[in-house]
Each structure stands twice: as C-alpha cells, then as structure tokens.
Amino acid sequence: MKIFPAIDIKDKKCVRLIKGDFDNKTEYEMSPVEQAKKYKDHGFRNLHIVDLDGALTGETVNLDIIQEIVKKFDLKIEVGGGVRSIDSIQKYTDAGVEKVILGSAVIKDKNFLKEACQKFPNKIALGLDAKDGYLSVSGWKENSNKLTLDYLKEVNDYGASRLIYTDINRDGTKQSPNFIETAKVADKSNCPVIISGGVSSIDDIKKAKNLKNIEGIIVGKAIYDGDIKLEELVKEIDA
C-alpha cells in the first residue's frame, strides 16, 4: 500500500477545500515546500500534489514550486490540476514528476487521454472525480452527465498507468472514503487504483488494504488537522 500525503497549492500556500468548494477553504501556515520536507523527513516516499490555481486556469501556475519540491526531495510525485495540453504534461515530466494526473480535459475529450498515454507511457494517471456516480469536471463545478463506470469502460484500454478515484461528497469531510464505489471502480479498472477523498483515521488505511487492485491511498485534511499522526501513518506503508 502506497500512502500519498496530499499538498493542495493555492496562491502559493497549502490549502484544503471541503468538497472541492473554493469558497470553503482552510489555509495552513506551512509552505508547500516545507510541507513536502516534513513528509520526506517522516519517511514518506510518495506525494500527491494538486495545483488548484491550475485547476481554475488550465495553466501550470505552480510549476516552480513543484520543480523545487522534486529537486530538493527524492519523492515520487503525482501532480494534477488543470492539465489540459501535451505541453503541460511535458513540463511536468521534464520537471521530474512520476505521474501526471489528467481529469476534466480527458473526460471532455477521450482522444486526449489516448494521445497522452501513447506519448508518455507509464506517466499518465487518470483522475476520476465522481458525485453520486457521475463524473464532475472543471474543478468539480460541472457535472459531466457521464456515469463513472460507463466512461471507464470506454477508456480502459487506452493505457493509463494509474487511476485516482475521488468521491467528491467525501473529499475534505473526514467521513471515510466511499469504499463501496471505489471497489466497483477497482474491479473494472485495467490499472491499479488510488483511493481519494474522506480519509479520517488509520482504520480507513487498514480497510483500504483489504480491497483488490488498490495501489494506494491519498491522505490530506486528516493530516493537517492532526487526526492522523504522521508517525502512525508511515507505519502503514508496505515495504
């Protein structure tokens, strides 16, 4: 089980949103670089970064911060947030990130996913963010009217190397992930799945380990609010 502590960047700060709502955010004192160092010092090897400015603008707004984190710390980083072009993927891979997460852009245009997977083999993670079974796009502001499992069926053989499944209703709420829906997605997915949204305790991590085709889990707000201690969390990483 890989554990991905999360860093969401907005206006150069670490923030957490509740259910993806930009008007309902908490800002934290520690800078993204300082937060990454903290994770590294505790022994974490993976990191999940979302450029929230990028999600709103479609540009690689915080590329400089992400480059600095990659350069300073030997962490395997997956990054997402408004990646809408081959050029943006190239910038991130050139910066040394392990996986680039594609979401809204590939839900709106499946061919972009196919092209990205061909040009960047083993570098593309598919981010599926769902609300009540339907995929959401554009920073979770729009419902795509596409059922998650229907869309997955269409793109399953395109070559994504990882799938990140987020239940928006759980994200930032610390009410535990939606294990039932995640298990359905993992059962259908040709690539391993990362659980995202709502992690509240070490028990959630232990439960995730019992699901099939799960590669890892993302932990965000529960760390920042002190509900999960990093010392405990790092013990759950599989060797």
C-alpha positions in Angstrom: 0.0 0.0 0.0 1.4 3.3 -1.1 0.4 6.3 1.1 0.2 9.7 -0.6 0.2 12.6 1.8 -1.5 15.5 -0.1 -0.4 19.0 -0.8 -3.0 21.3 -2.5 -1.5 24.6 -3.6 -3.4 27.8 -4.0 -1.9 31.3 -4.0 1.5 29.7 -3.1 0.0 28.3 0.1 -1.1 24.8 1.3 -4.8 24.7 1.5 -7.6 22.2 1.9 -11.1 22.5 0.4 -14.3 21.0 1.6 -16.0 19.0 -1.2 -13.9 20.9 -3.7 -15.5 24.3 -2.8 -13.0 27.1 -3.4 -15.1 29.4 -1.1 -14.8 26.8 1.7 -11.1 26.5 2.2 -8.6 26.4 5.0 -5.1 27.9 4.6 -2.2 26.5 6.5 0.9 28.2 7.8 3.4 25.8 6.3 4.6 26.4 2.7 4.2 23.6 0.2 8.0 23.1 0.1 8.2 23.0 4.0 5.2 20.5 4.0 7.0 18.3 1.4 10.1 18.3 3.6 8.1 17.3 6.6 6.7 14.3 4.7 10.1 13.4 3.4 11.6 13.6 6.9 9.0 11.3 8.3 9.9 8.7 5.7 7.2 9.0 3.1 8.2 8.1 -0.5 5.1 9.3 -2.4 3.4 12.6 -2.7 0.1 13.8 -4.2 0.1 17.5 -5.4 -2.8 19.4 -6.8 -2.3 22.8 -8.4 -5.6 24.4 -7.5 -4.7 27.6 -9.4 -4.0 25.4 -12.4 -7.4 23.7 -12.0 -9.1 27.1 -12.3 -6.9 28.5 -15.1 -5.7 25.5 -17.1 -2.1 26.6 -16.8 0.8 25.1 -14.9 0.7 28.0 -12.4 2.7 26.5 -9.6 5.3 24.7 -11.7 8.1 26.5 -10.0 7.1 25.2 -6.5 6.6 21.7 -7.8 10.1 21.8 -9.5 11.6 22.9 -6.2 10.0 20.0 -4.3 11.2 17.5 -6.9 14.7 18.9 -6.9 15.1 19.0 -3.1 13.4 15.8 -2.0 13.7 12.3 -3.6 9.9 11.8 -3.6 7.7 10.1 -6.2 5.2 12.8 -7.1 1.9 12.6 -8.9 0.6 16.0 -9.8 -2.7 17.3 -11.2 -4.9 20.3 -11.5 -5.9 21.8 -14.9 -3.5 19.8 -17.1 -5.2 20.3 -20.5 -2.4 20.0 -23.0 0.5 17.8 -24.1 2.8 20.8 -23.5 1.7 20.9 -19.8 2.4 17.2 -19.4 5.8 17.7 -21.0 6.6 20.5 -18.5 5.8 18.3 -15.5 7.6 15.2 -16.9 10.6 17.4 -17.6 10.4 18.6 -14.0 10.8 15.0 -12.9 7.3 14.1 -11.6 6.4 10.4 -11.6 2.8 10.7 -12.8 0.7 13.5 -14.4 -3.0 13.3 -13.5 -5.5 14.0 -16.2 -9.1 14.7 -15.3 -11.5 17.2 -16.8 -9.7 17.5 -20.1 -9.8 13.8 -20.9 -13.4 13.4 -19.7 -14.4 16.0 -22.2 -12.0 14.6 -24.9 -11.1 10.9 -24.6 -8.7 11.2 -27.6 -6.5 13.5 -25.4 -6.1 10.6 -22.9 -5.3 8.2 -25.7 -2.7 10.6 -27.2 -1.1 11.4 -23.8 -0.8 7.7 -22.8 0.9 7.0 -26.2 3.3 9.9 -25.9 4.1 9.5 -22.2 4.0 5.7 -21.4 3.7 4.9 -17.7 3.4 8.6 -16.8 -0.3 9.2 -17.0 -2.7 8.8 -14.1 -6.4 9.1 -14.9 -8.3 11.2 -12.3 -11.9 10.3 -11.9 -13.8 12.6 -9.6 -17.4 11.5 -9.0 -20.5 12.8 -7.3 -23.4 10.4 -6.9 -22.0 8.1 -9.5 -21.5 10.8 -12.2 -18.1 12.4 -13.2 -17.5 16.0 -12.4 -15.3 18.3 -14.4 -13.8 21.8 -14.3 -12.7 22.0 -10.7 -15.8 20.0 -9.7 -18.0 22.9 -10.8 -19.8 20.9 -13.6 -21.4 17.6 -13.8 -20.4 15.8 -17.0 -23.6 13.6 -17.1 -21.3 10.6 -17.6 -21.5 7.7 -15.3 -18.1 6.8 -13.9 -18.2 3.2 -14.8 -19.5 3.8 -18.3 -16.7 6.3 -19.0 -14.1 3.9 -17.5 -15.3 1.1 -19.8 -14.7 3.4 -22.8 -11.1 4.3 -21.9 -10.0 1.2 -20.0 -7.6 0.1 -22.7 -6.1 3.5 -23.5 -3.0 2.8 -21.4 -3.3 4.9 -18.2 -0.9 3.5 -15.6 -2.9 4.6 -12.5 -6.5 5.6 -11.7 -7.3 8.0 -8.9 -10.9 7.8 -7.8 -12.3 10.6 -5.6 -15.8 10.7 -4.2 -16.4 14.5 -4.1 -19.1 14.2 -1.4 -16.4 12.8 0.9 -13.5 15.0 0.0 -12.3 17.1 2.9 -15.0 15.8 5.1 -13.1 13.2 7.0 -16.1 10.9 6.8 -14.1 7.9 5.4 -13.7 7.1 1.7 -16.6 5.7 -0.3 -15.2 2.1 -0.2 -18.2 0.6 -2.0 -17.9 2.7 -5.1 -14.1 2.6 -5.1 -14.3 -1.3 -5.0 -16.6 -1.2 -8.1 -14.2 1.1 -10.0 -11.1 -1.0 -8.9 -12.9 -4.2 -10.1 -13.4 -2.8 -13.6 -10.1 -0.9 -13.9 -7.3 -2.3 -16.0 -4.8 -0.3 -14.0 -4.3 0.0 -10.2 -6.5 2.4 -8.3 -5.6 5.1 -5.7 -8.4 5.9 -3.1 -9.0 9.6 -2.5 -11.5 11.6 -0.5 -12.6 11.5 3.1 -9.8 9.6 4.9 -10.3 10.1 8.6 -8.3 7.6 10.5 -5.7 4.8 10.4 -8.7 2.4 10.3 -9.5 3.7 6.8 -6.0 2.8 5.7 -6.3 -0.7 7.1 -9.6 -1.1 5.4 -8.2 0.0 2.1 -5.6 -2.7 2.3 -8.3 -5.4 2.0 -9.6 -4.2 -1.3 -8.4 -5.7 -4.6 -6.5 -3.7 -7.2 -5.8 -0.8 -4.9 -2.3 0.6 -5.2 -2.5 3.3 -2.5 -4.5 6.0 -0.7 -4.3 9.8 -0.5 -4.5 11.5 2.9 -5.0 15.2 3.2 -7.1 17.1 5.7 -6.8 14.4 8.4 -3.1 15.1 8.5 -3.4 18.9 8.5 -6.0 18.8 11.3 -4.0 16.4 13.4 -6.5 13.5 13.3 -3.8 11.2 11.8 -0.3 11.4 13.2 2.5 11.1 10.5 4.4 8.7 12.8 1.4 6.3 12.8 0.6 6.8 9.1 4.1 6.0 7.9 4.0 2.6 9.6 1.2 1.6 7.2 3.4 1.9 4.1 4.1 -1.5 2.6 7.8 -2.2 2.3 
